[in-house]
Amino acid sequence: MPGGQHKFEFVGNEPLALWIVAALLFANTALMLLLEFGRKYIVPQHSPELVDWYAGHSIAIQFILLAVLAAIFLIFRKRVRYIRQK
């Protein structure tokens, strides 16, 4: 069927920066979800200033991490190989 799956892989090991940014992206997503639950049910009114700052900037942090992830793929594009589907 035309337009099937595309498959890419790194030649050799994945860059360490990719693993670090992916872990930060996962942790940020989990913290955002936990923060929404915590602010609604656990501590609805009185939260520390740092938590309030993070709540206001968590979406921006998420997009910055996504941009860094895209930059890593652009920087290491010579080490990515396309696998043809049969």
C-alpha positions as a printed Julia matrix, in Angstrom:
86×3 Matrix{Float64}:
  0.0    0.0    0.0
  1.46   3.4   -0.87
  2.15   5.79   1.96
  2.96   3.11   4.53
  4.96   3.49   7.7
  8.24   5.36   7.79
 10.94   3.93   9.98
 14.09   5.71  11.09
 16.88   4.6   13.39
 20.17   5.96  14.65
 23.34   4.44  13.28
 25.23   3.26  16.35
 24.13   4.52  19.74
 21.58   7.24  20.31
 23.08  10.54  21.5
 23.12  11.01  25.26
 21.45  14.4   24.85
 18.45  12.67  23.25
 17.97  10.45  26.29
 18.35  13.37  28.69
 15.88  15.61  26.88
 13.4   12.75  26.44
 13.59  12.03  30.19
 13.09  15.73  31.0
 10.13  15.88  28.6
  8.55  12.84  30.26
  9.2   14.24  33.75
  7.76  17.64  32.79
  4.62  16.01  31.4
  4.17  13.94  34.56
  4.73  17.01  36.77
  2.23  19.04  34.78
 -0.44  16.35  35.23
  0.41  15.91  38.91
  0.33  19.66  39.45
 -3.12  19.96  37.92
 -4.4   17.18  40.19
 -2.57  18.5   43.26
 -3.72  22.07  42.9
 -7.31  20.97  42.42
 -7.67  18.32  45.12
 -4.73  18.34  47.55
 -3.63  21.97  48.1
 -6.21  24.13  46.4
 -5.31  27.57  47.77
 -1.94  27.81  49.47
  0.96  26.67  47.34
  4.61  27.76  47.44
  5.79  30.5   45.12
  7.96  28.06  43.16
  4.96  25.85  42.43
  2.99  28.85  41.22
  5.86  29.9   38.96
  6.13  26.39  37.52
  2.37  26.23  36.95
  2.54  29.44  34.94
  5.54  28.37  32.86
  5.1   24.61  32.46
  3.61  24.81  28.96
  6.46  27.06  27.8
  8.97  24.61  29.31
  7.24  21.78  27.43
  7.55  23.58  24.09
 11.17  24.51  24.78
 11.98  20.86  25.47
 10.21  19.85  22.24
 12.25  22.44  20.33
 15.47  21.13  21.89
 14.44  17.6   20.89
 13.87  18.75  17.31
 17.25  20.52  17.35
 18.95  17.3   18.47
 17.4   15.46  15.54
 18.59  18.21  13.19
 22.11  18.25  14.62
 22.48  14.46  14.45
 20.65  14.0   11.13
 23.75  12.46   9.51
 23.53   9.57  12.0
 19.9    8.72  11.18
 19.13   5.96   8.68
 15.87   5.39   6.81
 14.64   1.8    6.73
 12.63   0.91   3.65
  9.43  -1.04   4.19
  8.84  -3.99   1.89
